[in-house]
Amino acid sequence: MPTRFSSFSCPRIGRPSFKRTLVLSLEDAQEKIENWRQEYNSSWPHSLLENLTPEEIAMRVKKRKILA
């Protein structure tokens, strides 16, 4: 029986609380995904990026371009 609530899951996303999230609408889903994306890029260090966050790498690249 369909309900007015939807949920989605993505096994490739690492944060356990985001693997299965209740969304009430498309706008709600977009907001939750954007919040996750911002947190992922600013708070989570990545081993392939020398344990820096994507945001830190972007700042380093921008700084190098200014100095060049």
All heavy atoms as TSV, in Angstrom:
chain	resi	resn	atom	element	x	y	z
A	1	MET	N	N	0.838	-1.178	0.000
A	1	MET	CA	C	0.000	0.000	0.000
A	1	MET	C	C	0.888	1.248	0.000
A	1	MET	O	O	1.711	1.417	0.881
A	1	MET	CB	C	-0.901	-0.044	1.229
A	1	MET	CG	C	-1.639	1.248	1.485
A	1	MET	SD	S	-2.615	1.177	2.984
A	1	MET	CE	C	-4.214	1.194	2.244
A	2	PRO	N	N	0.741	2.129	-0.975
A	2	PRO	CA	C	1.569	3.326	-1.029
A	2	PRO	C	C	1.233	4.282	0.117
A	2	PRO	O	O	0.095	4.369	0.548
A	2	PRO	CB	C	1.256	3.951	-2.375
A	2	PRO	CG	C	0.144	3.193	-2.967
A	2	PRO	CD	C	-0.145	2.013	-2.099
A	3	THR	N	N	2.247	4.989	0.571
A	3	THR	CA	C	2.034	6.001	1.604
A	3	THR	C	C	2.477	7.337	1.059
A	3	THR	O	O	3.073	7.417	-0.013
A	3	THR	CB	C	2.860	5.691	2.870
A	3	THR	OG1	O	4.235	5.807	2.531
A	3	THR	CG2	C	2.568	4.309	3.409
A	4	ARG	N	N	2.223	8.371	1.804
A	4	ARG	CA	C	2.641	9.694	1.362
A	4	ARG	C	C	4.093	9.971	1.702
A	4	ARG	O	O	4.628	10.995	1.365
A	4	ARG	CB	C	1.745	10.781	1.928
A	4	ARG	CG	C	1.758	10.876	3.414
A	4	ARG	CD	C	0.705	11.848	3.913
A	4	ARG	NE	N	0.957	12.169	5.293
A	4	ARG	CZ	C	1.444	13.319	5.722
A	4	ARG	NH1	N	1.710	14.265	4.867
A	4	ARG	NH2	N	1.640	13.533	6.992
A	5	PHE	N	N	4.740	9.046	2.382
A	5	PHE	CA	C	6.143	9.180	2.732
A	5	PHE	C	C	6.990	8.349	1.783
A	5	PHE	O	O	6.578	7.302	1.332
A	5	PHE	CB	C	6.394	8.708	4.164
A	5	PHE	CG	C	5.630	9.497	5.189
A	5	PHE	CD1	C	4.529	8.964	5.808
A	5	PHE	CD2	C	6.027	10.784	5.513
A	5	PHE	CE1	C	3.825	9.686	6.741
A	5	PHE	CE2	C	5.329	11.515	6.443
A	5	PHE	CZ	C	4.225	10.964	7.063
A	6	SER	N	N	8.174	8.824	1.514
A	6	SER	CA	C	9.124	8.084	0.689
A	6	SER	C	C	10.423	7.961	1.447
A	6	SER	O	O	10.732	8.764	2.321
A	6	SER	CB	C	9.388	8.816	-0.625
A	6	SER	OG	O	8.215	8.920	-1.373
A	7	SER	N	N	11.186	6.955	1.117
A	7	SER	CA	C	12.523	6.850	1.679
A	7	SER	C	C	13.454	6.399	0.580
A	7	SER	O	O	13.031	5.842	-0.424
A	7	SER	CB	C	12.562	5.873	2.854
A	7	SER	OG	O	12.358	4.561	2.391
A	8	PHE	N	N	14.728	6.673	0.761
A	8	PHE	CA	C	15.708	6.221	-0.202
A	8	PHE	C	C	16.922	5.753	0.575
A	8	PHE	O	O	17.141	6.121	1.711
A	8	PHE	CB	C	16.084	7.320	-1.195
A	8	PHE	CG	C	16.785	8.484	-0.581
A	8	PHE	CD1	C	18.158	8.520	-0.522
A	8	PHE	CD2	C	16.069	9.545	-0.059
A	8	PHE	CE1	C	18.813	9.599	0.042
A	8	PHE	CE2	C	16.728	10.623	0.514
A	8	PHE	CZ	C	18.091	10.644	0.564
A	9	SER	N	N	17.701	4.928	-0.060
A	9	SER	CA	C	18.950	4.501	0.562
A	9	SER	C	C	20.004	4.394	-0.517
A	9	SER	O	O	19.695	4.154	-1.678
A	9	SER	CB	C	18.785	3.173	1.286
A	9	SER	OG	O	18.454	2.168	0.375
A	10	CYS	N	N	21.219	4.603	-0.098
A	10	CYS	CA	C	22.346	4.513	-1.020
A	10	CYS	C	C	23.485	3.844	-0.282
A	10	CYS	O	O	24.086	4.452	0.604
A	10	CYS	CB	C	22.749	5.901	-1.503
A	10	CYS	SG	S	24.112	5.832	-2.668
A	11	PRO	N	N	23.806	2.610	-0.607
A	11	PRO	CA	C	24.849	1.891	0.127
A	11	PRO	C	C	26.239	2.483	-0.030
A	11	PRO	O	O	27.113	2.228	0.771
A	11	PRO	CB	C	24.793	0.485	-0.461
A	11	PRO	CG	C	24.128	0.631	-1.768
A	11	PRO	CD	C	23.219	1.819	-1.660
A	12	ARG	N	N	26.478	3.326	-1.020
A	12	ARG	CA	C	27.809	3.899	-1.235
A	12	ARG	C	C	28.067	5.106	-0.350
A	12	ARG	O	O	29.177	5.558	-0.222
A	12	ARG	CB	C	27.984	4.283	-2.692
A	12	ARG	CG	C	27.908	3.054	-3.601
A	12	ARG	CD	C	28.362	3.378	-4.944
A	12	ARG	NE	N	29.762	3.788	-4.840
A	12	ARG	CZ	C	30.608	3.780	-5.820
A	12	ARG	NH1	N	30.227	3.384	-6.991
A	12	ARG	NH2	N	31.849	4.174	-5.670
A	13	ILE	N	N	27.029	5.652	0.251
A	13	ILE	CA	C	27.193	6.810	1.125
A	13	ILE	C	C	27.585	6.306	2.501
A	13	ILE	O	O	26.915	5.484	3.087
A	13	ILE	CB	C	25.902	7.655	1.178
A	13	ILE	CG1	C	25.606	8.232	-0.211
A	13	ILE	CG2	C	26.023	8.764	2.207
A	13	ILE	CD1	C	24.302	8.966	-0.314
A	14	GLY	N	N	28.680	6.829	3.023
A	14	GLY	CA	C	29.265	6.289	4.243
A	14	GLY	C	C	28.550	6.599	5.539
A	14	GLY	O	O	28.619	5.828	6.474
A	15	ARG	N	N	27.887	7.706	5.652
A	15	ARG	CA	C	27.306	8.083	6.939
A	15	ARG	C	C	26.099	7.207	7.243
A	15	ARG	O	O	25.098	7.247	6.531
A	15	ARG	CB	C	26.901	9.547	6.903
A	15	ARG	CG	C	26.616	10.116	8.270
A	15	ARG	CD	C	26.437	11.590	8.203
A	15	ARG	NE	N	25.010	11.864	8.303
A	15	ARG	CZ	C	24.473	13.035	8.058
A	15	ARG	NH1	N	25.212	14.027	7.668
A	15	ARG	NH2	N	23.191	13.214	8.168
A	16	PRO	N	N	26.149	6.409	8.307
A	16	PRO	CA	C	25.061	5.468	8.597
A	16	PRO	C	C	23.694	6.127	8.724
A	16	PRO	O	O	22.709	5.593	8.247
A	16	PRO	CB	C	25.469	4.840	9.927
A	16	PRO	CG	C	26.927	5.044	10.008
A	16	PRO	CD	C	27.227	6.303	9.258
A	17	SER	N	N	23.620	7.307	9.311
A	17	SER	CA	C	22.321	7.939	9.494
A	17	SER	C	C	21.726	8.428	8.182
A	17	SER	O	O	20.560	8.785	8.120
A	17	SER	CB	C	22.428	9.109	10.474
A	17	SER	OG	O	23.280	10.094	9.948
A	18	PHE	N	N	22.534	8.450	7.120
A	18	PHE	CA	C	22.028	8.901	5.829
A	18	PHE	C	C	21.698	7.737	4.905
A	18	PHE	O	O	21.103	7.930	3.870
A	18	PHE	CB	C	23.060	9.819	5.164
A	18	PHE	CG	C	22.476	10.703	4.104
A	18	PHE	CD1	C	21.704	11.789	4.447
A	18	PHE	CD2	C	22.678	10.433	2.771
A	18	PHE	CE1	C	21.161	12.601	3.471
A	18	PHE	CE2	C	22.145	11.238	1.787
A	18	PHE	CZ	C	21.379	12.331	2.150
A	19	LYS	N	N	22.064	6.542	5.286
A	19	LYS	CA	C	21.804	5.404	4.410
A	19	LYS	C	C	20.314	5.193	4.180
A	19	LYS	O	O	19.900	4.805	3.111
A	19	LYS	CB	C	22.439	4.133	4.976
A	19	LYS	CG	C	23.928	4.092	4.762
A	19	LYS	CD	C	24.477	2.763	5.177
A	19	LYS	CE	C	25.966	2.711	4.905
A	19	LYS	NZ	N	26.531	1.444	5.303
A	20	ARG	N	N	19.529	5.414	5.191
A	20	ARG	CA	C	18.087	5.296	5.031
A	20	ARG	C	C	17.457	6.499	5.702
A	20	ARG	O	O	17.505	6.647	6.915
A	20	ARG	CB	C	17.571	4.007	5.634
A	20	ARG	CG	C	16.134	3.752	5.231
A	20	ARG	CD	C	15.653	2.367	5.594
A	20	ARG	NE	N	16.284	1.281	4.894
A	20	ARG	CZ	C	15.971	0.852	3.677
A	20	ARG	NH1	N	15.043	1.467	2.992
A	20	ARG	NH2	N	16.581	-0.189	3.151
A	21	THR	N	N	16.915	7.395	4.897
A	21	THR	CA	C	16.381	8.647	5.404
A	21	THR	C	C	14.953	8.838	4.911
A	21	THR	O	O	14.684	8.684	3.732
A	21	THR	CB	C	17.249	9.830	4.919
A	21	THR	OG1	O	18.578	9.637	5.386
A	21	THR	CG2	C	16.731	11.144	5.435
A	22	LEU	N	N	14.087	9.175	5.823
A	22	LEU	CA	C	12.697	9.439	5.480
A	22	LEU	C	C	12.598	10.824	4.864
A	22	LEU	O	O	13.110	11.797	5.422
A	22	LEU	CB	C	11.829	9.369	6.741
A	22	LEU	CG	C	10.338	9.547	6.543
A	22	LEU	CD1	C	9.773	8.369	5.753
A	22	LEU	CD2	C	9.652	9.656	7.886
A	23	VAL	N	N	11.999	10.904	3.696
A	23	VAL	CA	C	11.791	12.201	3.052
A	23	VAL	C	C	10.305	12.398	2.824
A	23	VAL	O	O	9.571	11.470	2.509
A	23	VAL	CB	C	12.577	12.323	1.725
A	23	VAL	CG1	C	14.057	12.307	1.989
A	23	VAL	CG2	C	12.205	11.245	0.752
A	24	LEU	N	N	9.881	13.615	3.004
A	24	LEU	CA	C	8.464	13.925	2.905
A	24	LEU	C	C	8.059	14.444	1.534
A	24	LEU	O	O	6.897	14.391	1.166
A	24	LEU	CB	C	8.086	14.951	3.978
A	24	LEU	CG	C	8.453	14.538	5.408
A	24	LEU	CD1	C	8.161	15.682	6.369
A	24	LEU	CD2	C	7.700	13.283	5.800
A	25	SER	N	N	9.041	14.949	0.788
A	25	SER	CA	C	8.751	15.504	-0.532
A	25	SER	C	C	10.065	15.600	-1.307
A	25	SER	O	O	11.148	15.395	-0.759
A	25	SER	CB	C	8.139	16.899	-0.398
A	25	SER	OG	O	9.075	17.790	0.172
A	26	LEU	N	N	9.960	15.952	-2.565
A	26	LEU	CA	C	11.152	16.159	-3.380
A	26	LEU	C	C	12.006	17.285	-2.801
A	26	LEU	O	O	13.225	17.164	-2.708
A	26	LEU	CB	C	10.760	16.483	-4.825
A	26	LEU	CG	C	11.907	16.796	-5.780
A	26	LEU	CD1	C	12.880	15.617	-5.856
A	26	LEU	CD2	C	11.376	17.148	-7.153
A	27	GLU	N	N	11.358	18.363	-2.380
A	27	GLU	CA	C	12.089	19.492	-1.808
A	27	GLU	C	C	12.812	19.076	-0.525
A	27	GLU	O	O	13.950	19.469	-0.287
A	27	GLU	CB	C	11.141	20.660	-1.524
A	27	GLU	CG	C	10.577	21.323	-2.759
A	27	GLU	CD	C	9.412	20.546	-3.381
A	27	GLU	OE1	O	8.813	19.679	-2.694
A	27	GLU	OE2	O	9.124	20.793	-4.560
A	28	ASP	N	N	12.163	18.270	0.297
A	28	ASP	CA	C	12.781	17.771	1.524
A	28	ASP	C	C	13.998	16.920	1.191
A	28	ASP	O	O	15.051	17.054	1.809
A	28	ASP	CB	C	11.751	16.967	2.330
A	28	ASP	CG	C	12.289	16.507	3.671
A	28	ASP	OD1	O	12.997	17.284	4.347
A	28	ASP	OD2	O	11.969	15.360	4.057
A	29	ALA	N	N	13.886	16.060	0.193
A	29	ALA	CA	C	15.008	15.218	-0.227
A	29	ALA	C	C	16.156	16.082	-0.737
A	29	ALA	O	O	17.316	15.851	-0.385
A	29	ALA	CB	C	14.563	14.239	-1.306
A	30	GLN	N	N	15.856	17.084	-1.543
A	30	GLN	CA	C	16.899	17.964	-2.077
A	30	GLN	C	C	17.623	18.700	-0.949
A	30	GLN	O	O	18.843	18.834	-0.974
A	30	GLN	CB	C	16.297	18.960	-3.070
A	30	GLN	CG	C	15.850	18.306	-4.353
A	30	GLN	CD	C	15.049	19.221	-5.247
A	30	GLN	OE1	O	14.348	20.124	-4.773
A	30	GLN	NE2	N	15.137	18.987	-6.549
A	31	GLU	N	N	16.885	19.156	0.043
A	31	GLU	CA	C	17.485	19.861	1.174
A	31	GLU	C	C	18.393	18.925	1.978
A	31	GLU	O	O	19.516	19.293	2.333
A	31	GLU	CB	C	16.395	20.430	2.078
A	31	GLU	CG	C	16.930	21.188	3.266
A	31	GLU	CD	C	15.835	21.726	4.163
A	31	GLU	OE1	O	14.697	21.922	3.690
A	31	GLU	OE2	O	16.118	21.948	5.348
A	32	LYS	N	N	17.930	17.712	2.232
A	32	LYS	CA	C	18.731	16.751	2.994
A	32	LYS	C	C	19.991	16.358	2.240
A	32	LYS	O	O	21.069	16.237	2.829
A	32	LYS	CB	C	17.901	15.521	3.337
A	32	LYS	CG	C	16.865	15.829	4.405
A	32	LYS	CD	C	15.979	14.661	4.706
A	32	LYS	CE	C	14.988	15.075	5.795
A	32	LYS	NZ	N	14.019	14.068	6.100
A	33	ILE	N	N	19.882	16.174	0.945
A	33	ILE	CA	C	21.051	15.820	0.130
A	33	ILE	C	C	22.044	16.975	0.104
A	33	ILE	O	O	23.251	16.768	0.230
A	33	ILE	CB	C	20.624	15.404	-1.290
A	33	ILE	CG1	C	19.886	14.058	-1.220
A	33	ILE	CG2	C	21.823	15.335	-2.225
A	33	ILE	CD1	C	19.174	13.687	-2.497
A	34	GLU	N	N	21.568	18.190	-0.030
A	34	GLU	CA	C	22.461	19.355	-0.052
A	34	GLU	C	C	23.169	19.508	1.290
A	34	GLU	O	O	24.374	19.795	1.335
A	34	GLU	CB	C	21.685	20.627	-0.397
A	34	GLU	CG	C	22.525	21.879	-0.402
A	34	GLU	CD	C	23.680	21.860	-1.398
A	34	GLU	OE1	O	23.678	21.059	-2.341
A	34	GLU	OE2	O	24.611	22.668	-1.220
A	35	ASN	N	N	22.452	19.318	2.389
A	35	ASN	CA	C	23.082	19.392	3.712
A	35	ASN	C	C	24.162	18.335	3.855
A	35	ASN	O	O	25.247	18.599	4.373
A	35	ASN	CB	C	22.041	19.234	4.825
A	35	ASN	CG	C	21.131	20.428	4.938
A	35	ASN	OD1	O	21.443	21.523	4.488
A	35	ASN	ND2	N	19.973	20.222	5.535
A	36	TRP	N	N	23.869	17.124	3.385
A	36	TRP	CA	C	24.862	16.046	3.442
A	36	TRP	C	C	26.081	16.394	2.589
A	36	TRP	O	O	27.208	16.220	3.013
A	36	TRP	CB	C	24.242	14.729	2.964
A	36	TRP	CG	C	25.267	13.645	2.909
A	36	TRP	CD1	C	25.660	12.825	3.923
A	36	TRP	CD2	C	26.071	13.295	1.780
A	36	TRP	NE1	N	26.651	11.981	3.487
A	36	TRP	CE2	C	26.929	12.243	2.172
A	36	TRP	CE3	C	26.150	13.756	0.473
A	36	TRP	CZ2	C	27.841	11.659	1.313
A	36	TRP	CZ3	C	27.063	13.170	-0.380
A	36	TRP	CH2	C	27.893	12.134	0.040
A	37	ARG	N	N	25.852	16.926	1.383
A	37	ARG	CA	C	26.950	17.269	0.471
A	37	ARG	C	C	27.867	18.312	1.101
A	37	ARG	O	O	29.093	18.195	1.048
A	37	ARG	CB	C	26.395	17.785	-0.858
A	37	ARG	CG	C	27.465	18.030	-1.916
A	37	ARG	CD	C	26.903	18.767	-3.119
A	37	ARG	NE	N	26.492	20.116	-2.774
A	37	ARG	CZ	C	27.343	21.140	-2.632
A	37	ARG	NH1	N	28.638	20.973	-2.786
A	37	ARG	NH2	N	26.891	22.342	-2.335
A	38	GLN	N	N	27.278	19.325	1.721
A	38	GLN	CA	C	28.084	20.365	2.358
A	38	GLN	C	C	28.907	19.786	3.510
A	38	GLN	O	O	30.082	20.116	3.658
A	38	GLN	CB	C	27.195	21.506	2.843
A	38	GLN	CG	C	26.647	22.330	1.712
A	38	GLN	CD	C	25.725	23.438	2.189
A	38	GLN	OE1	O	25.588	23.690	3.377
A	38	GLN	NE2	N	25.086	24.106	1.244
A	39	GLU	N	N	28.292	18.936	4.323
A	39	GLU	CA	C	29.017	18.306	5.429
A	39	GLU	C	C	30.137	17.411	4.894
A	39	GLU	O	O	31.263	17.434	5.393
A	39	GLU	CB	C	28.070	17.483	6.300
A	39	GLU	CG	C	28.775	16.791	7.444
A	39	GLU	CD	C	27.853	15.892	8.242
A	39	GLU	OE1	O	26.634	16.096	8.243
A	39	GLU	OE2	O	28.386	14.952	8.858
A	40	TYR	N	N	29.840	16.645	3.867
A	40	TYR	CA	C	30.821	15.730	3.282
A	40	TYR	C	C	32.034	16.488	2.761
A	40	TYR	O	O	33.170	16.077	2.952
A	40	TYR	CB	C	30.152	14.952	2.150
A	40	TYR	CG	C	31.032	13.933	1.473
A	40	TYR	CD1	C	31.181	12.666	2.015
A	40	TYR	CD2	C	31.696	14.236	0.294
A	40	TYR	CE1	C	31.979	11.714	1.398
A	40	TYR	CE2	C	32.491	13.295	-0.331
A	40	TYR	CZ	C	32.625	12.036	0.224
A	40	TYR	OH	O	33.418	11.107	-0.388
A	41	ASN	N	N	31.814	17.610	2.113
A	41	ASN	CA	C	32.912	18.364	1.512
A	41	ASN	C	C	33.685	19.212	2.512
A	41	ASN	O	O	34.822	19.593	2.247
A	41	ASN	CB	C	32.402	19.253	0.383
A	41	ASN	CG	C	32.089	18.447	-0.845
A	41	ASN	OD1	O	32.722	17.445	-1.116
A	41	ASN	ND2	N	31.095	18.883	-1.593
A	42	SER	N	N	33.098	19.515	3.662
A	42	SER	CA	C	33.787	20.389	4.608
A	42	SER	C	C	34.254	19.686	5.874
A	42	SER	O	O	35.119	20.209	6.572
A	42	SER	CB	C	32.884	21.568	4.993
A	42	SER	OG	O	31.724	21.091	5.642
A	43	SER	N	N	33.730	18.513	6.169
A	43	SER	CA	C	34.028	17.883	7.456
A	43	SER	C	C	34.725	16.536	7.369
A	43	SER	O	O	35.305	16.097	8.350
A	43	SER	CB	C	32.735	17.694	8.252
A	43	SER	OG	O	32.102	18.924	8.454
A	44	TRP	N	N	34.638	15.862	6.255
A	44	TRP	CA	C	35.161	14.503	6.158
A	44	TRP	C	C	36.482	14.464	5.419
A	44	TRP	O	O	36.532	14.693	4.215
A	44	TRP	CB	C	34.172	13.616	5.424
A	44	TRP	CG	C	32.882	13.394	6.117
A	44	TRP	CD1	C	32.420	14.024	7.247
A	44	TRP	CD2	C	31.866	12.483	5.728
A	44	TRP	NE1	N	31.185	13.550	7.563
A	44	TRP	CE2	C	30.814	12.606	6.656
A	44	TRP	CE3	C	31.748	11.589	4.688
A	44	TRP	CZ2	C	29.663	11.844	6.564
A	44	TRP	CZ3	C	30.589	10.839	4.606
A	44	TRP	CH2	C	29.574	10.964	5.540
A	45	PRO	N	N	37.590	14.155	6.107
A	45	PRO	CA	C	38.867	14.010	5.405
A	45	PRO	C	C	38.867	12.741	4.546
A	45	PRO	O	O	38.190	11.769	4.866
A	45	PRO	CB	C	39.896	13.911	6.527
A	45	PRO	CG	C	39.147	13.651	7.761
A	45	PRO	CD	C	37.714	13.980	7.531
A	46	HIS	N	N	39.606	12.783	3.455
A	46	HIS	CA	C	39.677	11.663	2.522
A	46	HIS	C	C	41.119	11.191	2.412
A	46	HIS	O	O	42.030	12.000	2.221
A	46	HIS	CB	C	39.167	12.081	1.139
A	46	HIS	CG	C	37.752	12.541	1.145
A	46	HIS	ND1	N	36.700	11.685	0.972
A	46	HIS	CD2	C	37.217	13.766	1.344
A	46	HIS	CE1	C	35.571	12.374	1.037
A	46	HIS	NE2	N	35.858	13.629	1.264
A	47	SER	N	N	41.323	9.901	2.512
A	47	SER	CA	C	42.687	9.365	2.459
A	47	SER	C	C	43.355	9.668	1.117
A	47	SER	O	O	44.559	9.907	1.066
A	47	SER	CB	C	42.691	7.863	2.736
A	47	SER	OG	O	41.903	7.178	1.782
A	48	LEU	N	N	42.612	9.690	0.044
A	48	LEU	CA	C	43.202	9.992	-1.265
A	48	LEU	C	C	43.576	11.466	-1.414
A	48	LEU	O	O	44.282	11.839	-2.339
A	48	LEU	CB	C	42.242	9.594	-2.390
A	48	LEU	CG	C	42.034	8.087	-2.567
A	48	LEU	CD1	C	40.966	7.824	-3.621
A	48	LEU	CD2	C	43.332	7.420	-2.961
A	49	LEU	N	N	43.106	12.282	-0.488
A	49	LEU	CA	C	43.415	13.715	-0.515
A	49	LEU	C	C	44.357	14.075	0.636
A	49	LEU	O	O	44.273	15.161	1.205
A	49	LEU	CB	C	42.130	14.543	-0.417
A	49	LEU	CG	C	41.093	14.336	-1.509
A	49	LEU	CD1	C	39.850	15.160	-1.228
A	49	LEU	CD2	C	41.663	14.675	-2.866
A	50	GLU	N	N	45.244	13.148	0.975
A	50	GLU	CA	C	46.209	13.352	2.058
A	50	GLU	C	C	45.506	13.663	3.380
A	50	GLU	O	O	45.938	14.491	4.169
A	50	GLU	CB	C	47.185	14.463	1.703
A	50	GLU	CG	C	47.989	14.190	0.441
A	50	GLU	CD	C	48.859	15.359	0.030
A	50	GLU	OE1	O	48.860	16.405	0.711
A	50	GLU	OE2	O	49.542	15.218	-0.989
A	51	ASN	N	N	44.380	13.005	3.610
A	51	ASN	CA	C	43.567	13.181	4.811
A	51	ASN	C	C	43.097	14.620	5.020
A	51	ASN	O	O	42.965	15.090	6.141
A	51	ASN	CB	C	44.280	12.646	6.048
A	51	ASN	CG	C	44.325	11.137	6.023
A	51	ASN	OD1	O	43.352	10.479	5.669
A	51	ASN	ND2	N	45.460	10.575	6.361
A	52	LEU	N	N	42.851	15.287	3.913
A	52	LEU	CA	C	42.254	16.620	3.939
A	52	LEU	C	C	40.832	16.518	3.422
A	52	LEU	O	O	40.470	15.552	2.742
A	52	LEU	CB	C	43.060	17.583	3.067
A	52	LEU	CG	C	44.502	17.818	3.499
A	52	LEU	CD1	C	45.233	18.618	2.431
A	52	LEU	CD2	C	44.566	18.520	4.836
A	53	THR	N	N	40.038	17.520	3.711
A	53	THR	CA	C	38.685	17.551	3.166
A	53	THR	C	C	38.735	18.105	1.743
A	53	THR	O	O	39.683	18.815	1.379
A	53	THR	CB	C	37.761	18.440	4.011
A	53	THR	OG1	O	38.215	19.790	3.920
A	53	THR	CG2	C	37.719	17.993	5.463
A	54	PRO	N	N	37.730	17.820	0.924
A	54	PRO	CA	C	37.689	18.408	-0.419
A	54	PRO	C	C	37.735	19.940	-0.367
A	54	PRO	O	O	38.355	20.574	-1.227
A	54	PRO	CB	C	36.362	17.912	-0.984
A	54	PRO	CG	C	36.146	16.601	-0.302
A	54	PRO	CD	C	36.662	16.827	1.101
A	55	GLU	N	N	37.130	20.530	0.640
A	55	GLU	CA	C	37.151	21.987	0.788
A	55	GLU	C	C	38.576	22.498	1.019
A	55	GLU	O	O	38.982	23.518	0.459
A	55	GLU	CB	C	36.245	22.371	1.952
A	55	GLU	CG	C	35.910	23.827	2.037
A	55	GLU	CD	C	34.862	24.071	3.100
A	55	GLU	OE1	O	35.239	24.135	4.290
A	55	GLU	OE2	O	33.685	24.181	2.738
A	56	GLU	N	N	39.351	21.788	1.847
A	56	GLU	CA	C	40.743	22.179	2.104
A	56	GLU	C	C	41.586	22.064	0.834
A	56	GLU	O	O	42.435	22.926	0.564
A	56	GLU	CB	C	41.339	21.327	3.221
A	56	GLU	CG	C	40.739	21.605	4.589
A	56	GLU	CD	C	41.150	20.590	5.636
A	56	GLU	OE1	O	41.255	19.390	5.320
A	56	GLU	OE2	O	41.354	21.012	6.792
A	57	ILE	N	N	41.370	21.029	0.069
A	57	ILE	CA	C	42.093	20.860	-1.202
A	57	ILE	C	C	41.747	22.000	-2.151
A	57	ILE	O	O	42.633	22.581	-2.790
A	57	ILE	CB	C	41.771	19.486	-1.843
A	57	ILE	CG1	C	42.361	18.363	-1.000
A	57	ILE	CG2	C	42.248	19.418	-3.279
A	57	ILE	CD1	C	43.882	18.313	-0.983
A	58	ALA	N	N	40.473	22.350	-2.236
A	58	ALA	CA	C	40.052	23.441	-3.120
A	58	ALA	C	C	40.713	24.753	-2.713
A	58	ALA	O	O	41.155	25.524	-3.571
A	58	ALA	CB	C	38.536	23.575	-3.097
A	59	MET	N	N	40.821	25.007	-1.400
A	59	MET	CA	C	41.478	26.235	-0.937
A	59	MET	C	C	42.958	26.233	-1.298
A	59	MET	O	O	43.505	27.262	-1.697
A	59	MET	CB	C	41.297	26.406	0.574
A	59	MET	CG	C	39.885	26.819	0.944
A	59	MET	SD	S	39.651	27.275	2.679
A	59	MET	CE	C	40.232	25.844	3.556
A	60	ARG	N	N	43.629	25.073	-1.183
A	60	ARG	CA	C	45.043	24.981	-1.555
A	60	ARG	C	C	45.246	25.254	-3.048
A	60	ARG	O	O	46.170	25.949	-3.443
A	60	ARG	CB	C	45.602	23.604	-1.213
A	60	ARG	CG	C	45.901	23.427	0.239
A	60	ARG	CD	C	46.579	22.106	0.462
A	60	ARG	NE	N	46.954	21.944	1.851
A	60	ARG	CZ	C	47.732	20.973	2.299
A	60	ARG	NH1	N	48.209	20.064	1.477
A	60	ARG	NH2	N	48.025	20.890	3.583
A	61	VAL	N	N	44.382	24.679	-3.873
A	61	VAL	CA	C	44.486	24.883	-5.323
A	61	VAL	C	C	44.272	26.351	-5.656
A	61	VAL	O	O	45.019	26.942	-6.442
A	61	VAL	CB	C	43.474	23.974	-6.069
A	61	VAL	CG1	C	43.357	24.371	-7.530
A	61	VAL	CG2	C	43.862	22.520	-5.925
A	62	LYS	N	N	43.269	26.958	-5.038
A	62	LYS	CA	C	42.984	28.374	-5.290
A	62	LYS	C	C	44.162	29.245	-4.859
A	62	LYS	O	O	44.554	30.173	-5.562
A	62	LYS	CB	C	41.721	28.801	-4.530
A	62	LYS	CG	C	41.223	30.186	-4.879
A	62	LYS	CD	C	39.994	30.556	-4.091
A	62	LYS	CE	C	38.788	29.861	-4.660
A	62	LYS	NZ	N	37.531	30.308	-4.035
A	63	LYS	N	N	44.760	28.912	-3.724
A	63	LYS	CA	C	45.908	29.674	-3.221
A	63	LYS	C	C	47.092	29.560	-4.171
A	63	LYS	O	O	47.783	30.536	-4.445
A	63	LYS	CB	C	46.291	29.149	-1.837
A	63	LYS	CG	C	47.320	29.970	-1.125
A	63	LYS	CD	C	47.541	29.427	0.282
A	63	LYS	CE	C	48.553	30.248	1.031
A	63	LYS	NZ	N	48.749	29.746	2.402
A	64	ARG	N	N	47.342	28.366	-4.717
A	64	ARG	CA	C	48.436	28.165	-5.668
A	64	ARG	C	C	48.213	28.977	-6.935
A	64	ARG	O	O	49.154	29.507	-7.502
A	64	ARG	CB	C	48.592	26.685	-6.012
A	64	ARG	CG	C	49.231	25.891	-4.918
A	64	ARG	CD	C	49.425	24.459	-5.318
A	64	ARG	NE	N	49.884	23.690	-4.176
A	64	ARG	CZ	C	49.778	22.396	-4.077
A	64	ARG	NH1	N	49.233	21.681	-5.049
A	64	ARG	NH2	N	50.210	21.756	-3.008
A	65	LYS	N	N	46.964	29.055	-7.402
A	65	LYS	CA	C	46.673	29.825	-8.616
A	65	LYS	C	C	46.924	31.311	-8.385
A	65	LYS	O	O	47.394	32.011	-9.270
A	65	LYS	CB	C	45.227	29.583	-9.056
A	65	LYS	CG	C	45.016	28.238	-9.682
A	65	LYS	CD	C	43.596	28.074	-10.148
A	65	LYS	CE	C	43.396	26.711	-10.792
A	65	LYS	NZ	N	42.029	26.498	-11.249
A	66	ILE	N	N	46.617	31.775	-7.174
A	66	ILE	CA	C	46.833	33.196	-6.871
A	66	ILE	C	C	48.323	33.505	-6.828
A	66	ILE	O	O	48.773	34.543	-7.311
A	66	ILE	CB	C	46.168	33.566	-5.517
A	66	ILE	CG1	C	44.634	33.536	-5.670
A	66	ILE	CG2	C	46.621	34.926	-5.022
A	66	ILE	CD1	C	43.885	33.679	-4.380
A	67	LEU	N	N	49.109	32.579	-6.264
A	67	LEU	CA	C	50.549	32.780	-6.148
A	67	LEU	C	C	51.284	32.599	-7.470
A	67	LEU	O	O	52.402	33.083	-7.627
A	67	LEU	CB	C	51.142	31.833	-5.080
A	67	LEU	CG	C	50.641	32.067	-3.656
A	67	LEU	CD1	C	51.202	30.983	-2.747
A	67	LEU	CD2	C	51.026	33.444	-3.157
A	68	ALA	N	N	50.679	31.897	-8.409
A	68	ALA	CA	C	51.354	31.598	-9.687
A	68	ALA	C	C	51.316	32.778	-10.622
A	68	ALA	O	O	50.659	33.710	-10.542
A	68	ALA	CB	C	50.683	30.399	-10.347
